[in-house]
Amino acid sequence: MRIRLIMLAAAAGFLVAALAIRAVAPLGSWVEQSSGTALYASMTWAGVRVLAPRLAPLAVGAIALTWCWGAELFQLTGIPAALSADSLLARLVLGTAFDPIDMIWYPIGIVPLVALHHWKHRSQ
């Protein structure tokens, strides 16, 4: 239960960081876009840890990355854009438009957390 609370707090922290960057970075800038993508991936990693707190570090990272890449590729169908037109939640979870650069930023948001999780897991 403790790890789930810590991961919920981490996810909230990643969200606050993303919103803070968005508030100060120029709209549409690479800083706003890239940091938001990486922090979305970090939130996804924390979400996987909430749902499966005992999962091995690489498995958590693989699931988070699969979700992120899957959501990004799903944007190619146009369905997320249609859903996002009527739903802020859909826009936050699924996005709206495919951006191939996002495919690079997702691992940037996940790999350091996998490494930290692995280091912490080994030290226990």
Secondary structure, DSSP 8 states (H G I E B T S, - for coil): -HHHHHHHHHHHHHHHHHHHHHHHS-TT-HHHHHHHHHHHHHHHHHHHHHH-TTS-HHHHHHHHHHHHHHHHHHGGGSHHHHHHHH-HHHHHHH-SS--TTHHHHHHHHHHHHHHHHHHHHHT-
